[in-house]
Amino acid sequence: MALHDALIFTPDQVDLTRSPLRRGIAEPTYVLGAFNPGFTRLANGNLLLMVRVAEALSQPVSGAHVRAIRWTPAGYVLDNHRLSGVNMADPRQFELGGSKHRILGLTSLSWLLPVELNADGTAIVAIHYDAAIEPAAAFQDYGVEDARITRIGDTWYMTTCSVSAERHCTTLHTSRDGLHYRLEGIVLDHQNKDMILFEGKVGTKFMALTRPLGEVYFAYPEDSPYVGGPSINFAQSPDALHWKPLDAPGLRARKGSASAMKIGGGTQPVLTADGWMMIYHGVEARETVGIYRSFWALLDRDDPARILRVEDEVPLLEANPALIAPIAHQMYLPTPVVFTTGVVEAGDDYLVASGEADLACRMTRIAKARFQ
C-alpha cells in the first residue's frame, strides 16, 4: 500500500510565456498534459522530474484545415492538412486518409521541462526553463517525449522518444550533473519505445529494456500462457550508444492477466538484494486507449533475461480519480491511465514517479517491503 500519494506537478504550473514554441508560434496554446516524467536524484540530494509538456494549439482547426506544430532550424511553424478525410476521434492526434499506410499528425508538440523537487519529493524547489529540452534535429521535428533517466557512476543517461515524419526513434542524452543534458543522437530506430537503461552495469555491459513495435505479431500455440503483442525485450551495449538485442525473450503479456493487451517498460531497473527490480505498465483493452496499470518484476542479478518473478495480477498502482479530481475538467482520455516512469530510493521506501491520466505528474511513496 502506498504510504504517500499525490499529484506533484500539473498543467497549470507550466508558464507558457517561457515555452520554446514562442519562437515562431503566435497563436494561443495550452498545456494538453504535463506528465510521464523522467525521474532521478541529483548530486545535491534533491530530486528531478523531467516533465513531458505536450503543448497544443487552442484552435487546431482553421477553416478547411487542421494544423500541426513542427520544429525547424529557424523556429516553429504550422503545417496545414486538409480536413477532408481526416479522423480526429483521438484528442491526442489526427489520422490522415488517402494512404495505404496509417499516417498520423499530432495535436500537440512535446518538449521536456526539468522540475527540481526537495529530497523527499513533497515540494517543488525550482522549475528550470533555462535547461528545457526541445527538438534540435529533423528526426525530432514533431517533438521529444517520455524521458527515462538512469544514473550510472557519475553520468546520467536519459532516453527519449523522438517523433518526426522521417522516423519514430529512441534518442539518448547524457549529463554530468543530472540537470543539463547533451543530445548524443539516435540509438534505436523506428518505434522502439520505452527504452530504459538499468541503473548499473551487468558485468562490463550497459543493459536496457526495449519495446519494439510492429504492424503484425505472430501467434503463440494455443496452450501457451502468453499472448502475442508488444513485449519488453532486453539489449546490451559496450558504450550506451551501440545496442545488441539479447536472443532470450523478455517479459511478455500473459493470457487472462489485466495486462493482456500489451506491456512496456516503466522505471529503470534498480539492483536489490534479490535482483533487478523493475516497475512496468500493462494495458487492459478498453475503448480507444485502454486501462493502464503498473506492475512489477524481478530479474536475475547476473543474467537479467532470467526472470525470477512477475507480479501481473494485483496492480502496484492504478489510476486514482481522487487525485485528479481538482483538475478533472482538463481530462481528455476516456479510460483510467497511470504510466510509471521512474523510481528513486528513499531509505526504507521507494519514491515512484508516474504520469496520471496523461495529464499530470504523480508521486507515490511505497515501502520497499512491498516488493518482497
N, C-alpha and C positions, 0 to 999 in steps of 0.2 A: 504494500500500500504506500502511496506517495506521502511523504512527510510534509511537503510543501508544494503547492501547485498554483501558478499564477501566470497571467499574461505580463510580460516584461517590456514589450515594445509593440506599438500599434501604428496603423497608417497615419493617424493624426499627429504623431510625433515626428514625422518627416517634414522638413522645411523645404518645400519645392522651389522656393526662390533660390536655393543653393544647389538645385539639381543640375547635372551636366547637360540635360536636354535644353536648358535655357540658351545654349549656344546653337540657335537655329530654329527652335520651336517657340513661336509666339502665342499659338493657340492655347486656351486653357487646358490644363491636365489635372489629373487627380491620382492618388495612390490606390491602385486596384488591390494591392496587397503589400505588406512589409513582413516577410515570412521566410521560412526554410533557411535559418541562419547557420553558417559555419560557426564552430564553437571551439575555443581554446583558452588556455590560461597564458597570460603574458608574463614576461620575466619579472615585472614589478608585483606579481601576485594577483593583479586584477584579472577579470575575465573579458573576453572579446566575443561579441556576436558579429559575424559578417552577414548582415541582413540583405536579403534579396528584395529590392524595391522594384515592383512592377508598376511603372508609370504609364498611364493610359490617357488618350485624348478624351476630354469630356464629351465631345461630339465627334465620334469616329466617322459618322456618315455625313457627307456633304453633297447635296444634290443627288446625282446618279452614281456616286462613288462611295466606297468605303476606303478609309485611309490607314496606312501603316507607317509607323515611325522607323526610319532607317539611319544608321550612323554612316557618315562619310568622313574622309580625312579633313574635309573643310568644315564639318559641322553636321548637324542633324537635319534631315529633310523628311517630307511627307510624300509617300507614293500613293497614287490613286489606282484603285481597282474597281472596275465596273460592277455595280450591284447585281446586274442580271446574271443569274446562275450562281450567286454566292449564298452559301449556307451559313447563317450566323446564330445557330441554335446554342452553341457553346459560347458563354460570355468571354472566355479567355482567348478565343481565336475565331477565324472565319475560314471556310473551305471554298476554294475556287473551283468552279466547274470547267468543263471543256478539255480535260486532260485525261489520259489513260492512267495517270498516277494520282495519288491523293496529294494535293498541293494545299498547304495551309498558309495563312497570314496571321499575324498576331495583333491583338487589340491593344497591346502594351509593349514597351521595351523595358527590359530589366537591367538594372545596374546594382552594384554592391556597396553597402554603406556600413563602415565599421562603427559599432556601438560598444563603448567600453563600460563594463559593469564593475561594481565593487567585488571583493574577493568571494563573497558568499552568494552572489548573483541576485541580490534583492533590490538593487538600486542602480540607476544609470549615473555614471561618473562623467562621461563626455561622449559627444557624437562627433566623429572625425570626418567632416565633409571634405577636408583637405586630403584625406587618404582614400576617398571613394574610388572604386574601380569601375570603369566604364569601358565600352568597346574601344579597341585600339587597333584592330586589323579587319580586313574584309571578311574573314571567317567568323567575325563576331557582330556583323552589322545589324542583326536583329536582337542583340542583347547578350548579357552574361548572367547565368542563372546558377542557383543552388550550390553555393560553395560548401566544400568539406575541408576541414583543416586538421592536419596532423603535425605534431612536433616530434622530430627525431633528432636527438642531440641538441645542437644549438641552431637548428634550421627548422623553420615552419614551412610545410608543404601544403599548398591549397589547390585542390582540383575544382574546376568549374565546368559547367556545360555551356558551350559557345554555340550560338544559333545564327545561321545565315542561309541564304539561298544556295551558297556553294556547298555547305555541309553542316551537319549537326554533330559536333565533335566534343571531345574532352580536352580541356586545356589545363596547363599546370602553371601556377605562380609560386614563387619562393620568397621567403622573408628572413631577415636576420633578427628582427625584433617582434615579429608576430602581428605588427600593425601595418607596416608599409611593404607592399608586395611588388615583385617584378614578374612580368609575363615571360615565361620560358617558351611558350608555343604549344602546339598540338602534341598530345601524347597518345591519344586513341582516336581513331577516325569514326566514321558515321555512327551516330545513335548508339554509343556505348555509354549509357547513363549510370549515375550513382557510383562513379569510381571513387574509392576511398582508400588511402594508404593506411596500413597497420601502424600503430604508434610504437614503432620499434622494428628492427630488422629481425628476420628469421635466418640465423646463420650470418652469412655475409650479404644477403639479398634483401632489397626492399620487397615488400609484399603488398598487394592491393586486392580489394574486392572490385569486380566489374559487373556490369549488367547489360550485355549486348541485346539489342532489339532487332527484330526482323519482321517481315511480312507474312511468314509462314513458319509453323512449328510442326514437328512430326510426332506421331502418336506413340505413346508407351504401350506395352502389352496390356491387355485388359486386367490382368491380375497384378499389375504394378501399383505400388502405393502412390506413385507420382502422377501429376497431370501436366501435359505439355503447356508451354508458355514461357514468358520471361523468368529467368532464374539468376541467382547470384553465382558468379564464377570467380576464380582466383587467377592472379597473374603475378609474376615476379620480374625483378629488374636489377641490374647491377648499379644503376645510377639514377633511378626515378624518372628517366626520360625514355628509355627503350624497354618495352614490356613484352614478355612472352607469356601467353596463357598457359596455365597448367593443364596437363592432359586429364587429370582426375576431375570428375564433376563436382560442383559446389552444392549450395543449398538450392533445393527445388520445391516448388509448391506441392503440397500433398492433398490427395483427394479427401474431401469431406472436412477439411480444415476451413477456418474463417479467412484463410488467405489463398484459396484455391485459384483465384483469378490470375494473380501474379505476385511476385515478391521482388524486393530490391533493397540494396544496402541503405543503412541509415547512419549509424555512428562509425567512427574509426574504431577498429578492434583494439582493445586495451588488454595488456597482459595481467592476469591474476594468478594466484597460486594454483588454480585449476586449469588454466589455459587462456586462450584469447577469448574474451567476452565481447560480443557484438550485439547491437540492437538493430533490427531491420524492420522494414514495413511490409505488411501483407495486405492484399486488397480482396475484398469480397465484391462480387459482381452485383451492382445495383445502379439502375438508371444510367446516366452518361458517364460519370466519373468513377463510381464505386465507393465503398466504405473503406477508408484507410485506417489501419490499426498498427501498433508497434508490438513486436515480439522480440525474443532474444535467443541467441545460440552460443554454444561454447565450442571452440576449436582447439585442436591439439597444439601444444606449445611449439613443438619441433616440426610438425607436419600439419599445417592448418587445413589441408584438404581432408584430413581425418576429422570428421565432425563427431564430437563427443556427446552433444546434447542439443536438442531443438525444442524450444517451448513455443509451439504454434497453436495451442488450443485456448489457453487463458491469456488474453492480451496483457502486455505490460502497461500499455497506455491506450486509451480510447479517446475520441473527441469528447470534449466536455462543454455542453451547451451553457452551463452556468458561467464558465469563464468568459465565453464570447458574448454573453447577453448584453453587456453595456454597449457593444458595437455591432449588435446583430443586424442593425439596419444597413450595414455595409456589406453583409454577406452576399455572395453571388453563386456559391455552389449549392446544389440541391441535396447533397449527401454528406454525412459526417466525415471529416478528414483530420487526422493527426499524422504528421510526417516528421519523424525524429531525424535530426541531422548532426548531433554532436553530443559527446559525453566528456565530463571532466571529473576527476577525483576530488572529493572534499571530505577528508577524514574517513569516518565510518560510512559515508554516503557517496553517491554519485549525483552530480548535477547533470540533468538531461535537457538539452535544448531541442525544441520542435517547432515546426510551423503548425498553427492551428487554423483550420478552415481555409487554407491558402490565403489567410488574411493577416495574421499577427504572429508574434513570437511568444512561445510558451516556455516557461522554466519550471522544471519539476525536480524536486529533491527526493531521491529514492535510496533507501538503506541498502548497503552492499549485501546484507543478509538475504535480500530478495532474490539474489542471483545464485543462491546455493541450493 
